[in-house]
Amino acid sequence: MSEAPTSPAVPVSPQQPRNLGQQATTAVRTFFISGFGTALEFYDFIVYGLAAALVFPTLFFPATDRMTGTLVAFAAFGAGFIVRPLGGIIVGHFGDRVGRKSMLVMTLMLMGTSTFLIGCLPTYDNAGLLAPVLLVVLRLLQGFAAGGEWGGSALFGIENSPENRRGLWGSFTSTGIGIGSLFGTGVFTIMTLLPETELLAWAWRVPFWLGGLLVLIGIIARTRMPHDSVNREHAPRVPLLAAIKRHPKQMLLAIGVAFGYNTIAYIGSLFTVTYTEERGYTDTQSLLFQVAGSIAFMFAAPFMGLLSDRIGRKKVIAGGAIIYALFFFLFFGLVDSQIIFMATVAFILVNLFMAMPQGCIPAFLGEQFSKDSRYSSISATYQTGAALGGGTAASIATALFIAFDRGSIGIALYSGAACLVLALCTLGLKETYKVPTAQLGTVR
């Protein structure tokens, strides 16, 4: 592991703001394009995950045993992760060859359309097997869009930031995840206040319809974002292949980082809702726990990004992974106490520790690669890791929960192993927070 050399004087980029007023304006604009757009996209993603935990087992995957139905519903949720690497590769390719803007508009439009249509689907009682088939098809479209979205949003933040604020500006994407999770969970919480018959009859559709309409706001913002310059003459013909040849070690380790983080993230944000229900909490209580956690994550992510600008990315990411692994063993005991306050604290802390790596990952992974293939590199690696980790996390956690006779030890050990992968792969990559933007991907 080699540390990047410290540059004594970092030249001011031509795009760098000249005063604090200009910097604040640029930061707000960047956040709206990068963070708010991702918030809308992740809102769509989280409402599907919550529906998979709460209503889809009954509506689309009926089974005599609810936990079996939940397992199948989470498997369908994971199907979207299968195409995320494909979305990352295709969208990343054109993002490097054509530019970031058009790809970011396209991914948001595709996500919004598929989300709205999910809210229009017939259920199993009305259409039989056709209902879950259509659900999975639209879930695949969501996954393809998500595969190309995250990398472009992260890069827009770090490529437009001041030299010493890439961690903070990159965390706008992470903050957007928290906002999307908060909004999606909040809307679903309101729906669960209705009688269960109403929730299953029509109310579950409202979050999907609302998500499809809200995406229009993000599309308007992104159509007004500045065009990014792409040097087509000197750009690699296939940016991903160029990145594999130039950065093979970084590509593999970045996949490991994404695998470890997405595993703990989707256990911490989705399976925990199922777990609290199995422990006797109501749907509304379970979702309110997640709302509290989402608020904590939303505020913690930019702080962690800023902290990584001060002390380095690797310390915050690896340290967060270790703390998360140790705490997750305590998380289940706090929830099992059946004390609302203790369970709320458990969700807040698990999201705070989850934000430690996530707040830094966008900048950290983006800084590993050179600009001419950066979109392809960060999208392909992160989405491959997300597919391997996040796509299977909720299903594996549910299977372990069943296998250990409704016990939590298997899930805690599984999460700990994922944290170990995250920490080791992070330590294997270069520390880049002091490397000038123009030199990213060139420092060995």
Residue pairs with C-beta under 8 A, 6 or more apart in sequence:
1 427
1 428
1 430
2 430
2 444
3 430
3 431
4 430
4 431
4 432
4 434
4 435
4 443
5 434
5 443
6 434
7 434
7 435
7 436
10 163
10 164
10 436
11 436
12 163
13 162
13 163
13 437
13 438
15 160
16 162
16 163
17 23
17 25
17 26
17 162
23 162
26 160
27 169
30 156
30 157
30 160
30 161
30 169
30 172
31 172
31 175
32 221
33 104
33 153
33 156
33 221
33 222
33 225
34 153
34 154
34 156
34 157
34 169
34 172
34 173
34 176
35 153
35 157
35 172
35 173
35 175
35 176
35 179
36 176
36 179
36 217
36 218
36 221
37 104
37 108
37 149
37 153
37 176
37 218
37 221
37 222
38 149
38 150
38 153
38 172
38 173
38 176
38 177
38 180
39 175
39 176
39 177
39 178
39 179
39 180
39 183
40 108
40 112
40 180
40 211
40 214
40 215
40 217
40 218
41 107
41 108
41 111
41 145
41 146
41 149
41 176
41 180
41 215
41 218
42 176
42 177
42 179
42 180
42 181
42 184
43 179
43 180
43 181
43 183
43 184
43 211
43 214
44 111
44 112
44 114
44 115
44 142
44 180
44 184
44 208
44 211
44 212
44 215
45 111
45 142
45 146
45 180
45 184
46 180
46 181
46 184
46 185
46 269
47 115
47 184
47 187
47 188
47 207
47 208
47 211
48 77
48 80
48 115
48 118
48 139
48 142
48 208
49 77
49 266
49 269
49 270
49 394
50 184
50 185
50 188
50 270
50 273
50 287
51 188
51 204
51 207
51 208
52 70
52 73
52 74
52 76
52 77
52 270
52 394
53 70
53 73
53 74
53 270
53 271
53 273
53 274
53 277
53 394
54 188
54 192
54 204
54 273
54 283
55 199
55 200
55 204
56 73
56 76
56 135
57 63
57 66
57 69
57 70
57 72
57 73
58 66
58 69
58 200
59 123
59 124
59 125
59 131
59 200
59 204
60 73
60 76
60 123
60 124
60 131
60 132
60 135
61 69
61 72
61 73
61 76
61 124
61 132
62 69
62 124
63 69
63 72
67 278
67 398
67 401
67 402
70 274
70 398
71 395
71 398
71 399
71 402
74 270
74 271
74 394
74 395
74 398
75 395
76 132
76 135
76 136
76 139
77 139
77 270
77 394
78 391
78 392
78 394
78 395
79 136
79 139
79 140
79 143
79 391
80 139
80 140
80 142
80 143
80 146
80 391
81 143
81 386
81 387
81 390
81 391
81 392
82 140
82 143
82 387
82 391
83 140
83 143
83 144
83 147
84 143
84 144
84 146
84 147
84 383
84 386
84 387
84 391
85 147
85 380
85 383
85 384
85 387
86 144
86 147
87 107
87 143
87 144
87 145
87 146
87 147
87 148
87 379
87 383
88 147
88 148
88 151
88 376
88 379
88 380
88 382
88 383
88 384
89 147
89 240
89 376
89 379
89 380
89 383
90 148
91 103
91 106
91 107
91 147
91 148
91 149
91 151
91 152
91 375
91 379
92 148
92 151
92 152
92 239
92 240
92 375
92 376
92 377
92 378
92 379
92 380
93 238
93 239
93 240
93 375
93 376
94 102
94 103
95 103
95 148
95 151
95 152
95 155
95 375
95 376
95 379
96 230
96 235
96 236
96 239
96 372
96 373
96 374
96 375
96 376
97 230
97 232
97 235
97 239
98 230
99 227
99 228
99 229
99 230
100 152
100 155
100 156
100 228
100 375
101 222
101 225
101 226
101 227
101 228
103 148
103 152
103 375
104 149
104 152
104 153
104 156
104 222
104 225
105 219
105 222
105 223
106 148
107 145
107 146
107 148
107 149
107 152
108 145
108 149
108 215
108 218
108 219
108 222
109 215
109 219
110 141
110 144
110 145
111 141
111 142
111 145
111 146
111 149
111 215
112 211
112 212
112 213
112 214
112 215
112 216
112 218
112 219
113 141
113 212
114 138
114 139
114 141
114 142
114 145
115 138
115 142
115 208
115 211
115 212
115 215
116 208
116 209
116 211
116 212
116 213
117 138
117 212
118 135
118 138
118 139
118 208
119 205
119 206
119 207
119 208
119 209
119 212
120 205
120 209
121 131
121 134
121 135
121 138
122 130
122 131
122 134
123 131
124 131
124 132
127 134
146 383
147 379
147 383
148 379
150 173
150 362
150 379
150 382
150 383
151 366
151 375
151 378
151 379
151 382
151 383
152 375
152 379
153 172
153 173
153 176
153 362
154 170
154 173
154 362
154 363
154 365
154 366
154 378
155 366
155 374
155 375
155 378
156 225
156 228
157 166
157 169
157 170
157 171
157 172
157 173
157 362
157 363
158 166
158 169
158 170
158 362
158 363
158 366
158 367
158 437
159 228
159 366
159 371
159 437
160 169
161 168
161 169
161 170
162 169
163 436
163 437
164 309
165 306
165 309
166 309
166 363
166 366
166 367
166 433
166 437
167 305
167 306
167 307
167 308
167 309
167 313
167 359
167 360
167 363
167 364
167 433
168 302
168 305
168 306
168 309
169 305
169 363
170 305
170 360
170 362
170 363
170 364
170 366
171 301
171 302
171 304
171 305
171 306
171 359
171 360
171 362
171 363
172 302
173 362
174 301
174 302
174 304
174 305
174 355
174 358
174 359
174 361
174 362
175 298
175 301
175 302
177 297
177 301
177 358
178 294
178 295
178 297
178 298
178 299
178 300
178 301
178 355
179 298
181 269
181 290
181 294
181 297
181 298
182 291
182 294
182 295
182 298
184 207
184 211
185 287
185 290
185 291
185 294
186 291
187 206
187 207
187 210
188 207
188 287
189 284
189 287
189 288
189 291
191 199
191 203
191 204
191 206
191 207
192 199
192 282
192 283
192 284
192 287
193 284
194 203
231 372
234 372
235 372
236 242
236 372
236 373
239 372
239 373
239 375
239 376
239 377
240 373
240 376
240 377
240 380
242 372
242 373
243 251
243 369
243 370
243 373
243 376
243 377
243 380
244 251
246 370
246 373
246 441
247 368
247 369
247 370
247 377
247 441
249 428
250 368
250 369
250 377
250 429
250 430
251 377
251 380
251 381
253 425
253 426
253 428
253 429
254 365
254 368
254 377
254 378
254 381
254 382
254 385
254 425
254 429
255 381
255 382
255 384
255 385
255 388
255 425
256 385
256 421
256 422
256 424
256 425
256 428
257 317
257 361
257 364
257 365
257 385
257 422
257 425
257 426
257 429
258 361
258 365
258 381
258 382
258 383
258 384
258 385
258 386
258 389
259 385
259 386
259 388
259 389
259 418
259 421
259 422
260 321
260 385
260 389
260 418
260 419
260 420
260 421
260 422
260 423
260 425
261 321
261 357
261 358
261 361
261 385
261 389
261 422
262 385
262 386
262 389
262 390
262 391
262 393
263 389
263 390
263 392
263 393
263 414
263 415
263 418
263 421
264 321
264 324
264 328
264 354
264 393
264 415
264 418
264 419
264 422
265 354
265 358
265 390
265 393
266 389
266 390
266 393
266 394
267 393
267 394
267 397
267 411
267 414
267 415
268 293
268 328
268 350
268 351
268 354
268 415
269 290
269 293
269 351
269 354
270 393
270 394
271 393
271 394
271 397
271 398
271 401
271 411
272 289
272 290
272 331
272 335
272 347
272 350
273 286
273 287
273 289
273 290
274 394
274 398
274 401
275 332
275 335
275 401
275 408
275 411
276 285
276 286
276 289
276 335
276 343
277 283
277 286
278 401
278 406
279 335
279 336
279 338
280 338
281 289
281 343
285 340
285 343
288 344
289 343
289 344
289 346
289 347
290 347
292 344
292 347
292 348
293 347
293 348
293 350
293 351
294 351
295 348
296 347
296 348
296 349
296 351
296 352
296 355
297 351
297 352
297 354
297 355
297 358
300 351
300 352
300 355
300 356
300 359
301 355
301 358
301 359
302 359
303 355
303 359
304 316
304 320
304 355
304 356
304 357
304 358
304 359
304 360
305 359
305 360
305 362
305 363
307 316
307 359
308 315
308 316
308 317
308 359
308 360
308 363
308 364
308 433
309 433
312 431
312 433
313 360
313 363
313 364
313 367
313 426
313 431
313 432
313 433
314 364
314 426
314 427
314 429
314 431
316 356
316 357
316 359
316 360
317 356
317 357
317 360
317 361
317 364
317 422
317 423
317 426
318 422
318 423
318 426
318 427
319 356
320 353
320 354
320 355
320 356
320 357
321 356
321 357
321 419
321 420
321 422
321 423
321 426
322 419
322 423
323 353
323 356
324 350
324 353
324 354
324 356
324 357
324 415
324 419
325 415
325 416
325 419
325 420
327 349
327 350
327 353
328 350
328 412
328 415
328 416
329 412
329 416
330 346
331 346
331 349
331 350
331 412
332 408
332 411
332 412
334 342
334 343
334 345
334 346
335 342
335 343
335 346
336 408
337 343
357 422
357 426
361 382
363 433
364 426
364 429
364 432
365 378
365 381
365 382
366 374
366 378
366 440
367 432
367 433
367 435
367 440
367 441
368 377
368 429
368 430
368 432
368 440
368 441
369 377
369 378
369 440
369 441
370 440
370 441
370 442
371 440
371 441
374 441
389 418
393 418
396 414
397 411
397 414
400 410
400 411
400 414
401 407
401 408
401 410
401 411
403 410
404 410
404 411
430 443
432 440
432 443
435 443
